[in-house]
Amino acid sequence: MVTDKGQITIPKDVRLAAGVVPGTEVSVRFEAGKIIVEKLSNGRSSDRRAQMRKAAAKARDGMSAEYQALGADGIMAFLRG
């Protein structure tokens, strides 16, 4: 069934078989009289990792060379004072 907003529910067995989890990007198109839903990304975990790497790189680039050289322990020691 299609809702008033045009939403559908993908059955659980189909989601599991396709590896579709919350956050998975999909493409929807109309082709030869059929609606095709195609998985584009691997979902939440890979997207989240990519976002975290991007944020870490941005933060690292904004730091002076002295702080860029610090490892995790050095950063935590600095933050704790």
N, C-alpha and C positions, 0 to 999 in steps of 0.2 A: 504494500500500500504506500502511496505517496502522500505526505502531509501537505497541509495548506502552504507551507513554506517550500515545498518541492524536495523535502528530505526523504530519504529511504533508509531502512535498516538493513545492513548486510548480515545475513545469517551467521551465527557464530562458527558453524562448521566451515563455511566458506572463508571467513576471516582467518581462522586457524590454518587452513590449507594454504592460503595465500600469504600468510605471515603479516597480515594487516593488524597493526596495534594502534592505540591512540597516538595521534601525532603523525601517522603515516600520510604522506602526500599522495593524492591520486589525481588522475586526469579523467575527465568524463567527456565523451564525444558521441555523436550520432553517426552511425555508419551502416549503410545498406539495410536501413530499417531497424537497426538494433542500437541500444544504448550500451556503450563499452566503457567499463571502469578499469583503468590501468594503474597499477601501483608504480609510483615514481621514486619514493624514498623508503628507507627501512624503518621509519618511525622515530619515536621519541628518543631512544638511547643514542643513535648515531647523530641525530640533530642536536641533542643536548651536548654531546662531546664536542661537536664542531663549534657550537656557540661558546663553550667554555674555553676552547683553544684560542678562539678569536679574541675573547675578552682578556685572556692571560697575555696574549701577544700585544694587545693594545696597552695594557697596564705596564708591561715590561718595557715597551718602546718609550713610554713617558717617564721612565725612571733614569736617574743619572747612571753613568757607567759603574760607579761604586756599588750601587744597589743592584744593578743587573747581574753582577758577579756573585751575589749572595745565593746560597742554596736555600732549601726549605727551612733548615734549622736556623740559619742566619736571619732569615726573614722573620721567623717566629720570635727569636730572641730580640730583634729590633722592635717588633710590635709590642712585646711584653714589657719592654723597658729594662 
